[in-house]
Amino acid sequence: MALIVCPHCGGQVSDTVERCIHCGKLIKEKQKNSAVDFQTFDKIKQNNLEEEFQKKYPKYMCPYAKQKALKCRRKYTIFSRIICGAGAIDFLFLILIQTKVLDLNSDDTMLMIIGPIVLVAVLTIFIGAAFCINYTIKSKKLIAKYLLYEKLYQVWLLNEKNISKKVDFTGLNKKDKKYFENINPDLYL
């Protein structure tokens, strides 16, 4: 038994192991190179493979997690734009009143207009911020769940069936890809 350098992370590992103990990636590339591409199978075969994985590891199932997470991100974007728009309109009204562009005859009338405007602005900001925080946290959890599932499914396919599968990162950002790459499947499988 000798120590070799992992080609992925540079850590030293035994030459008898298939996976690096530091990064979890395959060291023996011959299995990966000879693997059959997942996309070459028809939808029925792909679904059967996924069902087999889900029966073996039911706790990692996450149906539609990616779609739900992306929907949360869209809602976050919409709410943040509404908050910015409402805040800008309220701010514009306050500037117009302060610069006397909107001429208000009495101080009572001015207070009756400024009070509700400020109240609406504050409520919009707090309610919108609460929704944005909720959607951000929810989408991060769903994306993490989806990526964990995909990583474990990808590793299971390669190790058990000698099938390579690429993960669809459409709609995800660089942080999500980095998180996916850093998942250590040995901790879960």
N, C-alpha and C positions, 0 to 999 in steps of 0.2 A: 504494500500500500504506500503510495507516494502522494505528496501534496501538489496540486496543480492550481493555476490561477483561473478564476472564473472569467470568461470572456465578456461578461455583461457588467459586473461590478468591480472586478479586480481583487475580490477576496480570495483567500486561500482555502481550498476544500480538498477532500480526499478524491482520488481518481476513481474510486469505486461508486460514488454517489451519482445519481442521475440529475439531481437538482442541487443548485447552490444553496447552502444553508443560510446565506446572508440575504440574497435577493429572491430566491425561490424560482429562478428561471432555469430552464433545461441547460445542462452542460453538454450532454451528448446530443449533438445536432443531427446525427444520422436518423434518429426517430422522427424528428421534426421535418427533415427534408423529404422523407419518404411518405409522409402523411398525405392522406387523400383530402382534397379541398371540400369543405362542407357545402359550398355553393353548387357543387356538381350534382348533389342529390336533389331529387324532386321534393316538393313540399310535403308529401306524405311521409317520406323517409326522414326528413328534417323534423317533422312533428313527432314521429315515433321516437327518435333519438332524444328529443327534449322531454317527452313524457317518461321515458326510461330514467333520465337524470332526475326528474322531479319525483318519481317514485322512490328513488334511492336517497334523495336529499330533499324531503318535502319542506323543511323549515326555511329553505332559501328561495322558495317560489315567490315571485313578485309580479303577478300579471299586471301589465299596463303601467308599471312604475315609471318608465321613461316618459310615456305620453302624459301621465298625470303630473310629473315634475315639470315638463315643458309647458303644460297648461298653467301651472302655478307661476312659472317665470313670466308668461305672457300677461297674467293678471297683475303681477307685480309691476310690470312695465306700464300697463294701463293705469293702475292706481297712482303710480309715481308721476305720470304725466298729468293726471287730473289734479293731484295735489299741487304740482308746480303751476298749472294753469289757474287754479282757484286762488292760490297765494299771490300770483302776479296780478290778477284782476283786483283783489282786495287791496294790494299795495298801490296799484294805480289809482283806485278810488281815494285812498288816503292822501296820496300826493296831490291829486286834483283838488281835494278839499283844502289841504294845507296851503297850496299856492293860490287859493281863491279863484281858480278856474271855474269850479262849481261854486257859484255864489249862493251861500246860505244866509238868509236874512238874520236869524237870531242864533244865539248860543244854544238854546233849547233844541232847535231844529238840527243843529250841527251834532249835538250829543245823541239825538234820536237816530241819526244816520250813521255816525261813526261807531257807536256802541254795537249795533247788530253786525256791522261789517267786520269789526275786530273779533266779535264772538264767532262769526262764521269762519273767519280765517283760522282762529285757534282750533275750533272743532274740526275743521277740514284737515288741518295738519296732524292733530292727534289721532283722529280716526284713520286717516290715510296711512300714517306711520305705523299704526297697529296692524292694519291689513298687510302692509308691505313687509313688516317683520315676520308676520305669520306665514305669508307666502314664501318668503326667503327660506325660513327654517324648514318648512314643509317640503319645498322643492329640493333642498340639500339632502334631507333624509331620504327622499325617494330616489334621487340620483345615486346616492351612496348604495342604497339597497339594490338598485338595478345593476350598477357596476360590479358589485360583489357577486351577484348572481351570474352575470356574464363571464367574469373571470373564472369562477368555479366551474361553470359549464364548459368554458374553453379548455381549461386544464383537464377536466374529466374526459372530454372528447379526445384530447390528444393522448392521454395516458391509457385510457380504457379501450378506445376504439381506433386509435391511430388516425384521427381526423383533425385537420387544422381548421379553425374557424376564426374569421376576423370579426371584430366587434364594430358595430355601427356607432360612430361618434357624432352623427349628424345632430346638430342642435346643442351639442355640449361644448364646453370651453376647454382651454388648456389645463386649468386646474383639475377638471374632471378626468382628463386623460392622464395627468400625472398621478392622481389618486388611484386610477385603475392600474397603472404600471407598478405602483408600490404595494398593491395588495399581495399578501403572502398567502397563497392557497393552502399551504401546509397547516396553517392555524385553523382552518375550517373543515378540510376534507379528511 
